[in-house]
Amino acid sequence: MRFNRSEMQQQLVFVGPALLFFTLIVLVPFLLSIYYGMTNWNGVSSTVTWAGFDNYKQIIMHDTDFRNSFWFTARYSAVTVILINLIGLSLALLLTKALKSRYLLRSVFFMPNVIGGILLGYIWHFIFVKGFASVGEWTNIGLFQLPWLGTSSTAFWGLIIVTVWQYSGYLMIIYIAALLNIPKDLKEAAQIDGASRLHMLLRITLPLIMPAFTVCFFLAISWSFKVFDLNLSLTGGGPFNSTKSVALNIYNEAFRNNRYGLGTAKALIFFVVVALITILQVKYTKKKEVEA
Amino acid sequence: MRRSKRYPILIGIMLLITVLLAACGQNNAATGESGGTEGGEKKVTIRYLSFEVEIAEQLSRMFKEYEALNPGVTIMFETIGSGADSASALRAKFNSGNEPDIFQNGGYSELDLWIDHLEDLSDEPWAKNVVEMAREPITRDGKLYGQPLKVEGYGFIYNKDLFKKAGITKVPETLAELEEVANQLQNAGITPFLNPYGEWWIIGNHLANIPFAYQEDPNSFIKGLNEGTKSFASNEVFNQWLDLVDLTLKYGNKNPLQVDYNTQLTEFATGKAAMTQQGNWASIPLLKANPDLNIGFLPMPINNDAASMNKLPIGVPNYWVLNKKSDPEVKKAAKALLNWMVSNEEGQHYLMSEFKQIPAIETVRGDKEVLGQLAGDVMRYMDEGKTISWNWFKFPAAEATSHYFADALQAYSAGKMTREELLAAFQNAWKNLNNS
């Protein structure tokens, strides 16, 4: 593609402002953090000392907390990505059927997404600690009597429950849009050929909404890897550090332990890992996309 | 045709200029504080950041009064605290260029960390009246960098009515007596301890401070830890302290890791347990939740030596400090405000009776009647000289170490760590944060 001059100018007008802000808000801080990642800056003092690759060595060789956080985030992401997509797609399939209340239900399922993560965390904190305990007292159902945020395994599942509840609705909307775009004639043709419902779902519907899978998996992976606000307000990384996501670990390192340099170095490592995973995922699901 | 094509560019350039101007304008608003001299009177805005959730309402009323008395002075008051991580929030504010003029500092390692930003307050009129125990944490090279907010103490708060109900007449002063009391309470169907082990600062700062404070010389013990000549595992006091921790867990509530500060206050105020570890700052919210609450302080004994155990950890938690890099006009106004708070009658009124806090300025004397039962107990222990020190601001990177202590204590209370592992985790955290 070649642009002539006036087209270049047009591009500048339309893309320019966005590019300017992207540079100021994303690109410049990113480059700065590459620099800070190689220093020993504590985040407050006016002296910054050069450390080279010492921070990276420290993280990879000695930092067990960071490793634990990575392992936790990986487990958390694996479970949430699968559950969010599964539930989002099921809801979408259900709510594209001729149900009377489908429009109402769509907004109901989408609703949790409108509330921000911090607030959600505090609401669910209350539900887990007070709400569940009261229900448990009345009904004696074991599930509600668990110390939900008090042990590492229940806190893990607590986080998952809230995440799934928050994001499934969003993916549901994307899947609904994709499902409504499937040409009717294909389905009718299959029906005339005598295809069963399951067959139609596996052979026609799912392949045709592959682009939606690409988007939804990408979103789910990047959300769950970057989980921060919900983690902060629901469990705060506790109990005993067992549910600390990488993002929270980075934040604590930089701002609580006064090691800004080390924190940014961690952030860069994290960036590379997440970028790799999402690139692989997009490549893989893109390959599966077909056209009708 | 050529003409019409130029329009978008022009518009684009104008847009860019507007954006840049807007950005600059914002910058001005953020740095230049004295906004012109209208009507001969200087207009000054003091940005005041506080971590004191308990007195947020009272502080804001005091500032309103000050604003009314001093036209031209506006105080932008903000409180961060409790569940929030106030130290991180302050750092974020500084990094984003949104620096407050007056904020808080805990002294010791926190003073070292922030000293580049702090104004020397030694020459302020109130500086000579600061009580002796409040000077050391905030003094460097003979210079005083902050105004102490208050004196505070903590220990086990106990519910006197529940004690009476269980037939307990003598207040426990040693570990064995504490266990006996806990036993008596349990037999009477009362939960002895409410353990707030879900809140990091209650255990990481205050509970973990106890074995430091009971060292023969806390400062030299901490120095020894820094130099690697002392260790947690080989220290007898830490072992004794874990006896106390075990006792609270044995006679404690279910699910201690789910109890945070707010839960602790509401449960204790409604009489769900007889004892809980907390400080006199909890007095206001506790009495708000239950005005009839009859409470007092018990010491936190770690062995059976009655003479040395009946002491409360008392210290100065926080200081108001002034941002050195603020505008000179703002600094002048901020100094006047700090002085007003401790020397003017109206300011003192808030300090003595509204905040329900024990003043740390000699010229301001708190009234035990007004301050309530908890502060009264702290003042009694102070007058009798039965105090031990506060040490968490001497830890490496101050409260960062406390967070690791809290994590380890949580794991210990859940049975995921043994004593040896707990003390090893303490050692690791200390070593890890000490060499940064």
Interface residues (C-beta under 8 A of the other chain):
Chain A: S6 Q9 Q10 L12 V13 G16 P17 L20 N40 N42 G43 V44 S45 S46 V129 P147 W148 L149 G150 T151 G236 G238 P239 F240 N241 Y251 N252 F255 R256 N257 N258 R259 L262
Chain B: K5 P8 I9 I11 G12 L15 L16 V19 D85 A87 S88 R91 A92 F94 N95 L113 W114 D116 H117 G198 W200 K254 N255 P256 L257 Q258 T263 A397 E399 A400 H403 D407 A408 Q410 A411 A414 K416 L433 S436
